[in-house]
Structure formats: C-alpha cells, structure tokens
Amino acid sequence: MTLAVSGLTFPCHRLTVGRRSSPVQTREQSEEQCTDVHMVSDSDGDDFEDATEFGVDDGEMFGVASSALRKSPMSKSWGYGDCHPVYFIGSLEAAFQEAFYGKARDRKLLAIYLHHDESVLTNVFCSQMLCAESIVSYLSQNFITWAWDMTKEANRARFLTMCTRHFGSVVAQTIRTQKTDQFPLFLIIMGKRSSNEVLNVIQGNTTVDELMMRLMAAMEIFSAQQQEDIKDEDEREARENVKREQDEAYRISLEADRAKREAQEREMAEQFRLEQIRKEQEEEREAIRLSLEQSLPPEPKEESTESVSKLRIRTPSGEFFERRFLASSKLQVVFDFVASKGYPWEEYKLLGTFPRRDVTQLDPNKSLLEVKLYPQETLFLEAKE
C-alpha cells in the first residue's frame, strides 16, 4: 500500500507518536510527542520542486521544508522555548539594505544563519546557542539576522550562487567545502564601501562563550569601521550643508539682483512713461500756445485813432512784458495773450493792483473799458494753488 492510498495527506501530514495505552489508562495520561512529516512526489525534479514550494528564491527567509524551520522564526516543537533570535523576513538583498545602507550610526552587522536538518549539531546549536538569552540579546542589539536552510541540494546550490554574487568565489568555496556535520554555520558580514566582507564563519561545534567572544570580536572590528564611516559621513554632511548654505546664499543674491534689476527696469519704464506724458503735454501746450498766438488780433499802433489800453504784466519770475490792446477788446483777448506767453489762465491768476482784484474772475466777454483796464494798468501773474 502506498502512502497516498493509506489516507496520509500530501504533501504534509501530522502524526502523533505515543505510548500504547493500557485499558485503565486515560488518553490524558499518555505521553505524546508530535512532529511534522513532509512528503515529496516521485518525479525526477523532487529537490527543485520542493525548494520552489518553500521559497528557494531570495525573497524567502528559509529554503525548503524543514521540521526545524517551518515555524517562524524557529520551530517550538523542538522545545527551544520563547527566547530565540528574530530573523529578518525578506530577501538577502533586502537584508543588506537594512543592515548596510542606512545612516552610518544606524548600520549593523549581518549574521547569516545556515541551517541543516541532517547535521548532528543542529539540535544542540539551536537549543543551546541560539536560545541563550545573552546571544539573542546581543544579536538583537547589534545584528540583522537572516536565515537559510541548506538541507536540500536545490537550496544549497541557490545559496552558493547568491554567495558567489555577493561575497565572491572564495567565500562560496569555503561554504561549499563545509561538511554536513559542520553545520549549522554563522556567517558574520560587514558592509564596506565597495564590497561586503565576511568577517567570520562560525561552525556549529562551538560553545555559548566562544560564540559570544567571536560575535564581540566582529563587533569590535565593525565599531572601528563604523566610527570612521560616521566621521566621514559627518564631514560629508558638513560639506554638503556648507554647499547648501552657499547655494542658498547665491540663490538669494541672484534673486536680490534680479529684483533690483527688475525694480530699476520698472523705474526706468515709469520714468520713460512719465517723460512721454510730459513731452506730450508740452507739445500739446505748445500747440495751444501757438494757436492762441496766431489767433490774437494785431497790436494797435500808438498813433491809433481808436481808444487803446496799454497793459504791463509782471511774471512770477519778475520779468515784464507789455502790449497795447483796443479798449473795446474783450478781456478774453488779454487771457489769450498771457496764455500765448506760457501762462494759461487755468493755471495762473491775473491780479490787479489798485484796487487789488483777481481779473481772471471777471467776465471774459466784457471789454477792457468795462472792466476798467483803460487806459493803462499793471497786472501781476500768480500761480493758482
């Protein structure tokens, strides 16, 4: 009868092994021991298929089906207790990233645990070394711990490929030459600038004290390297901070220069605009002045038979100009004459002396005779407020 015909579940079935009970003994009084039994198919690719099922890829923490490692992080059915290392769950590359590529102060050593079910040392190493409180505490504080099961040949070959890729052929050859009874192995890895260095390969035939001493020795080497890395990192960050500050100061300077240049350009544009307006206004005023000058009636001669009024006008600068007007001329003609000299009546007042009066407030359609600017008068120009 085959296992399949016997009713055993494929690929894994849980069996219970216990003492045969006597008729008077109860089930609760029997002593039992449990284990997981794993089965594979009869195909030629047994190892590889089994390895694929349980994670031969880098992305799995453990390799193949293992009575020691199927439960994470370690199988409690072996009686290891609750004190055990906490293994990094992820690929070897992810473990490198976690251990080596953070801030220098946060970096750790990488401990790779290589398990082998068929080694006579495995049970003792797991139960005594890996479950010792001092070892577990030291690993937790200073290491990233990653595990791989070397029991199946497919897993072994896959790890050796990874080992060659990450650590070189010499380390891979060292692992390859290890005999089954030398397992489990602990690889202590230190990340360096250009490569990953294997500091130590610890075999399973060791003691708790010796394991602790070798871990501490690796930490001493790592600490010295870490201090150098911290110093280099601090110096690099200081240089980068100085460069950032210089870049920021330069950027602020450029912005200030640009803002100053833009302000100057705006000021020049505004000055140009105002100058254009001023020129346009001056041209307009000059055009008006010329028009008024051309529209003035001819100045009457002194020997004219008509009544003539002689006006003497003092400008704000103290200059005087004189002109004769017909007494019958309207007051507007005087305003136009004054405007033709550059003093428009909208901006200047024309004041009389005796009595003092603002001539620009009089009716411009009245004659000079009517407003008593005859036969002669001295007037003063004054800018309006």
Secondary structure as a PSIPRED ss2 file (coil, helix, strand):
# PSIPRED VFORMAT (PSIPRED V4.0)

   1 M C   1.000  0.000  0.000
   2 T C   1.000  0.000  0.000
   3 L C   1.000  0.000  0.000
   4 A C   1.000  0.000  0.000
   5 V C   1.000  0.000  0.000
   6 S C   1.000  0.000  0.000
   7 G C   1.000  0.000  0.000
   8 L C   1.000  0.000  0.000
   9 T C   1.000  0.000  0.000
  10 F C   1.000  0.000  0.000
  11 P C   1.000  0.000  0.000
  12 C E   0.000  0.000  1.000
  13 H E   0.000  0.000  1.000
  14 R E   0.000  0.000  1.000
  15 L E   0.000  0.000  1.000
  16 T E   0.000  0.000  1.000
  17 V E   0.000  0.000  1.000
  18 G E   0.000  0.000  1.000
  19 R C   1.000  0.000  0.000
  20 R C   1.000  0.000  0.000
  21 S C   1.000  0.000  0.000
  22 S C   1.000  0.000  0.000
  23 P C   1.000  0.000  0.000
  24 V C   1.000  0.000  0.000
  25 Q C   1.000  0.000  0.000
  26 T C   1.000  0.000  0.000
  27 R H   0.000  1.000  0.000
  28 E H   0.000  1.000  0.000
  29 Q H   0.000  1.000  0.000
  30 S C   1.000  0.000  0.000
  31 E C   1.000  0.000  0.000
  32 E E   0.000  0.000  1.000
  33 Q E   0.000  0.000  1.000
  34 C E   0.000  0.000  1.000
  35 T E   0.000  0.000  1.000
  36 D E   0.000  0.000  1.000
  37 V E   0.000  0.000  1.000
  38 H E   0.000  0.000  1.000
  39 M C   1.000  0.000  0.000
  40 V C   1.000  0.000  0.000
  41 S C   1.000  0.000  0.000
  42 D C   1.000  0.000  0.000
  43 S C   1.000  0.000  0.000
  44 D C   1.000  0.000  0.000
  45 G C   1.000  0.000  0.000
  46 D H   0.000  1.000  0.000
  47 D H   0.000  1.000  0.000
  48 F H   0.000  1.000  0.000
  49 E H   0.000  1.000  0.000
  50 D H   0.000  1.000  0.000
  51 A H   0.000  1.000  0.000
  52 T H   0.000  1.000  0.000
  53 E H   0.000  1.000  0.000
  54 F C   1.000  0.000  0.000
  55 G C   1.000  0.000  0.000
  56 V C   1.000  0.000  0.000
  57 D C   1.000  0.000  0.000
  58 D C   1.000  0.000  0.000
  59 G C   1.000  0.000  0.000
  60 E C   1.000  0.000  0.000
  61 M C   1.000  0.000  0.000
  62 F C   1.000  0.000  0.000
  63 G C   1.000  0.000  0.000
  64 V C   1.000  0.000  0.000
  65 A C   1.000  0.000  0.000
  66 S C   1.000  0.000  0.000
  67 S C   1.000  0.000  0.000
  68 A C   1.000  0.000  0.000
  69 L C   1.000  0.000  0.000
  70 R C   1.000  0.000  0.000
  71 K C   1.000  0.000  0.000
  72 S C   1.000  0.000  0.000
  73 P C   1.000  0.000  0.000
  74 M C   1.000  0.000  0.000
  75 S C   1.000  0.000  0.000
  76 K H   0.000  1.000  0.000
  77 S H   0.000  1.000  0.000
  78 W H   0.000  1.000  0.000
  79 G C   1.000  0.000  0.000
  80 Y C   1.000  0.000  0.000
  81 G C   1.000  0.000  0.000
  82 D C   1.000  0.000  0.000
  83 C C   1.000  0.000  0.000
  84 H C   1.000  0.000  0.000
  85 P C   1.000  0.000  0.000
  86 V C   1.000  0.000  0.000
  87 Y C   1.000  0.000  0.000
  88 F C   1.000  0.000  0.000
  89 I C   1.000  0.000  0.000
  90 G C   1.000  0.000  0.000
  91 S C   1.000  0.000  0.000
  92 L H   0.000  1.000  0.000
  93 E H   0.000  1.000  0.000
  94 A H   0.000  1.000  0.000
  95 A H   0.000  1.000  0.000
  96 F H   0.000  1.000  0.000
  97 Q H   0.000  1.000  0.000
  98 E H   0.000  1.000  0.000
  99 A H   0.000  1.000  0.000
 100 F H   0.000  1.000  0.000
 101 Y C   1.000  0.000  0.000
 102 G C   1.000  0.000  0.000
 103 K C   1.000  0.000  0.000
 104 A H   0.000  1.000  0.000
 105 R H   0.000  1.000  0.000
 106 D H   0.000  1.000  0.000
 107 R C   1.000  0.000  0.000
 108 K C   1.000  0.000  0.000
 109 L E   0.000  0.000  1.000
 110 L E   0.000  0.000  1.000
 111 A E   0.000  0.000  1.000
 112 I E   0.000  0.000  1.000
 113 Y E   0.000  0.000  1.000
 114 L E   0.000  0.000  1.000
 115 H E   0.000  0.000  1.000
 116 H C   1.000  0.000  0.000
 117 D C   1.000  0.000  0.000
 118 E C   1.000  0.000  0.000
 119 S C   1.000  0.000  0.000
 120 V C   1.000  0.000  0.000
 121 L C   1.000  0.000  0.000
 122 T H   0.000  1.000  0.000
 123 N H   0.000  1.000  0.000
 124 V H   0.000  1.000  0.000
 125 F H   0.000  1.000  0.000
 126 C H   0.000  1.000  0.000
 127 S H   0.000  1.000  0.000
 128 Q H   0.000  1.000  0.000
 129 M H   0.000  1.000  0.000
 130 L C   1.000  0.000  0.000
 131 C C   1.000  0.000  0.000
 132 A C   1.000  0.000  0.000
 133 E H   0.000  1.000  0.000
 134 S H   0.000  1.000  0.000
 135 I H   0.000  1.000  0.000
 136 V H   0.000  1.000  0.000
 137 S H   0.000  1.000  0.000
 138 Y H   0.000  1.000  0.000
 139 L H   0.000  1.000  0.000
 140 S H   0.000  1.000  0.000
 141 Q H   0.000  1.000  0.000
 142 N H   0.000  1.000  0.000
 143 F E   0.000  0.000  1.000
 144 I E   0.000  0.000  1.000
 145 T E   0.000  0.000  1.000
 146 W E   0.000  0.000  1.000
 147 A E   0.000  0.000  1.000
 148 W E   0.000  0.000  1.000
 149 D E   0.000  0.000  1.000
 150 M C   1.000  0.000  0.000
 151 T C   1.000  0.000  0.000
 152 K C   1.000  0.000  0.000
 153 E H   0.000  1.000  0.000
 154 A H   0.000  1.000  0.000
 155 N H   0.000  1.000  0.000
 156 R H   0.000  1.000  0.000
 157 A H   0.000  1.000  0.000
 158 R H   0.000  1.000  0.000
 159 F H   0.000  1.000  0.000
 160 L H   0.000  1.000  0.000
 161 T H   0.000  1.000  0.000
 162 M H   0.000  1.000  0.000
 163 C H   0.000  1.000  0.000
 164 T H   0.000  1.000  0.000
 165 R H   0.000  1.000  0.000
 166 H H   0.000  1.000  0.000
 167 F H   0.000  1.000  0.000
 168 G C   1.000  0.000  0.000
 169 S H   0.000  1.000  0.000
 170 V H   0.000  1.000  0.000
 171 V H   0.000  1.000  0.000
 172 A H   0.000  1.000  0.000
 173 Q H   0.000  1.000  0.000
 174 T H   0.000  1.000  0.000
 175 I H   0.000  1.000  0.000
 176 R H   0.000  1.000  0.000
 177 T C   1.000  0.000  0.000
 178 Q C   1.000  0.000  0.000
 179 K C   1.000  0.000  0.000
 180 T H   0.000  1.000  0.000
 181 D H   0.000  1.000  0.000
 182 Q H   0.000  1.000  0.000
 183 F C   1.000  0.000  0.000
 184 P C   1.000  0.000  0.000
 185 L E   0.000  0.000  1.000
 186 F E   0.000  0.000  1.000
 187 L E   0.000  0.000  1.000
 188 I E   0.000  0.000  1.000
 189 I E   0.000  0.000  1.000
 190 M E   0.000  0.000  1.000
 191 G E   0.000  0.000  1.000
 192 K C   1.000  0.000  0.000
 193 R C   1.000  0.000  0.000
 194 S C   1.000  0.000  0.000
 195 S C   1.000  0.000  0.000
 196 N E   0.000  0.000  1.000
 197 E E   0.000  0.000  1.000
 198 V E   0.000  0.000  1.000
 199 L E   0.000  0.000  1.000
 200 N E   0.000  0.000  1.000
 201 V E   0.000  0.000  1.000
 202 I E   0.000  0.000  1.000
 203 Q E   0.000  0.000  1.000
 204 G C   1.000  0.000  0.000
 205 N C   1.000  0.000  0.000
 206 T C   1.000  0.000  0.000
 207 T C   1.000  0.000  0.000
 208 V H   0.000  1.000  0.000
 209 D H   0.000  1.000  0.000
 210 E H   0.000  1.000  0.000
 211 L H   0.000  1.000  0.000
 212 M H   0.000  1.000  0.000
 213 M H   0.000  1.000  0.000
 214 R H   0.000  1.000  0.000
 215 L H   0.000  1.000  0.000
 216 M H   0.000  1.000  0.000
 217 A H   0.000  1.000  0.000
 218 A H   0.000  1.000  0.000
 219 M H   0.000  1.000  0.000
 220 E H   0.000  1.000  0.000
 221 I H   0.000  1.000  0.000
 222 F H   0.000  1.000  0.000
 223 S H   0.000  1.000  0.000
 224 A H   0.000  1.000  0.000
 225 Q H   0.000  1.000  0.000
 226 Q H   0.000  1.000  0.000
 227 Q H   0.000  1.000  0.000
 228 E H   0.000  1.000  0.000
 229 D H   0.000  1.000  0.000
 230 I H   0.000  1.000  0.000
 231 K H   0.000  1.000  0.000
 232 D H   0.000  1.000  0.000
 233 E H   0.000  1.000  0.000
 234 D H   0.000  1.000  0.000
 235 E H   0.000  1.000  0.000
 236 R H   0.000  1.000  0.000
 237 E H   0.000  1.000  0.000
 238 A H   0.000  1.000  0.000
 239 R H   0.000  1.000  0.000
 240 E H   0.000  1.000  0.000
 241 N H   0.000  1.000  0.000
 242 V H   0.000  1.000  0.000
 243 K H   0.000  1.000  0.000
 244 R H   0.000  1.000  0.000
 245 E H   0.000  1.000  0.000
 246 Q H   0.000  1.000  0.000
 247 D H   0.000  1.000  0.000
 248 E H   0.000  1.000  0.000
 249 A H   0.000  1.000  0.000
 250 Y H   0.000  1.000  0.000
 251 R H   0.000  1.000  0.000
 252 I H   0.000  1.000  0.000
 253 S H   0.000  1.000  0.000
 254 L H   0.000  1.000  0.000
 255 E H   0.000  1.000  0.000
 256 A H   0.000  1.000  0.000
 257 D H   0.000  1.000  0.000
 258 R H   0.000  1.000  0.000
 259 A H   0.000  1.000  0.000
 260 K H   0.000  1.000  0.000
 261 R H   0.000  1.000  0.000
 262 E H   0.000  1.000  0.000
 263 A H   0.000  1.000  0.000
 264 Q H   0.000  1.000  0.000
 265 E H   0.000  1.000  0.000
 266 R H   0.000  1.000  0.000
 267 E H   0.000  1.000  0.000
 268 M H   0.000  1.000  0.000
 269 A H   0.000  1.000  0.000
 270 E H   0.000  1.000  0.000
 271 Q H   0.000  1.000  0.000
 272 F H   0.000  1.000  0.000
 273 R H   0.000  1.000  0.000
 274 L H   0.000  1.000  0.000
 275 E H   0.000  1.000  0.000
 276 Q H   0.000  1.000  0.000
 277 I H   0.000  1.000  0.000
 278 R H   0.000  1.000  0.000
 279 K H   0.000  1.000  0.000
 280 E H   0.000  1.000  0.000
 281 Q H   0.000  1.000  0.000
 282 E H   0.000  1.000  0.000
 283 E H   0.000  1.000  0.000
 284 E H   0.000  1.000  0.000
 285 R H   0.000  1.000  0.000
 286 E H   0.000  1.000  0.000
 287 A H   0.000  1.000  0.000
 288 I H   0.000  1.000  0.000
 289 R H   0.000  1.000  0.000
 290 L H   0.000  1.000  0.000
 291 S H   0.000  1.000  0.000
 292 L H   0.000  1.000  0.000
 293 E H   0.000  1.000  0.000
 294 Q H   0.000  1.000  0.000
 295 S H   0.000  1.000  0.000
 296 L C   1.000  0.000  0.000
 297 P C   1.000  0.000  0.000
 298 P C   1.000  0.000  0.000
 299 E C   1.000  0.000  0.000
 300 P C   1.000  0.000  0.000
 301 K C   1.000  0.000  0.000
 302 E C   1.000  0.000  0.000
 303 E C   1.000  0.000  0.000
 304 S C   1.000  0.000  0.000
 305 T C   1.000  0.000  0.000
 306 E C   1.000  0.000  0.000
 307 S C   1.000  0.000  0.000
 308 V E   0.000  0.000  1.000
 309 S E   0.000  0.000  1.000
 310 K E   0.000  0.000  1.000
 311 L E   0.000  0.000  1.000
 312 R E   0.000  0.000  1.000
 313 I E   0.000  0.000  1.000
 314 R E   0.000  0.000  1.000
 315 T C   1.000  0.000  0.000
 316 P C   1.000  0.000  0.000
 317 S C   1.000  0.000  0.000
 318 G C   1.000  0.000  0.000
 319 E C   1.000  0.000  0.000
 320 F E   0.000  0.000  1.000
 321 F E   0.000  0.000  1.000
 322 E E   0.000  0.000  1.000
 323 R E   0.000  0.000  1.000
 324 R E   0.000  0.000  1.000
 325 F E   0.000  0.000  1.000
 326 L E   0.000  0.000  1.000
 327 A C   1.000  0.000  0.000
 328 S C   1.000  0.000  0.000
 329 S C   1.000  0.000  0.000
 330 K E   0.000  0.000  1.000
 331 L H   0.000  1.000  0.000
 332 Q H   0.000  1.000  0.000
 333 V H   0.000  1.000  0.000
 334 V H   0.000  1.000  0.000
 335 F H   0.000  1.000  0.000
 336 D H   0.000  1.000  0.000
 337 F H   0.000  1.000  0.000
 338 V H   0.000  1.000  0.000
 339 A H   0.000  1.000  0.000
 340 S H   0.000  1.000  0.000
 341 K C   1.000  0.000  0.000
 342 G C   1.000  0.000  0.000
 343 Y C   1.000  0.000  0.000
 344 P C   1.000  0.000  0.000
 345 W C   1.000  0.000  0.000
 346 E C   1.000  0.000  0.000
 347 E C   1.000  0.000  0.000
 348 Y E   0.000  0.000  1.000
 349 K E   0.000  0.000  1.000
 350 L E   0.000  0.000  1.000
 351 L E   0.000  0.000  1.000
 352 G E   0.000  0.000  1.000
 353 T C   1.000  0.000  0.000
 354 F C   1.000  0.000  0.000
 355 P C   1.000  0.000  0.000
 356 R C   1.000  0.000  0.000
 357 R E   0.000  0.000  1.000
 358 D E   0.000  0.000  1.000
 359 V H   0.000  1.000  0.000
 360 T H   0.000  1.000  0.000
 361 Q H   0.000  1.000  0.000
 362 L C   1.000  0.000  0.000
 363 D C   1.000  0.000  0.000
 364 P C   1.000  0.000  0.000
 365 N C   1.000  0.000  0.000
 366 K C   1.000  0.000  0.000
 367 S E   0.000  0.000  1.000
 368 L C   1.000  0.000  0.000
 369 L C   1.000  0.000  0.000
 370 E C   1.000  0.000  0.000
 371 V C   1.000  0.000  0.000
 372 K C   1.000  0.000  0.000
 373 L C   1.000  0.000  0.000
 374 Y C   1.000  0.000  0.000
 375 P C   1.000  0.000  0.000
 376 Q E   0.000  0.000  1.000
 377 E E   0.000  0.000  1.000
 378 T E   0.000  0.000  1.000
 379 L E   0.000  0.000  1.000
 380 F E   0.000  0.000  1.000
 381 L E   0.000  0.000  1.000
 382 E E   0.000  0.000  1.000
 383 A E   0.000  0.000  1.000
 384 K C   1.000  0.000  0.000
 385 E C   1.000  0.000  0.000
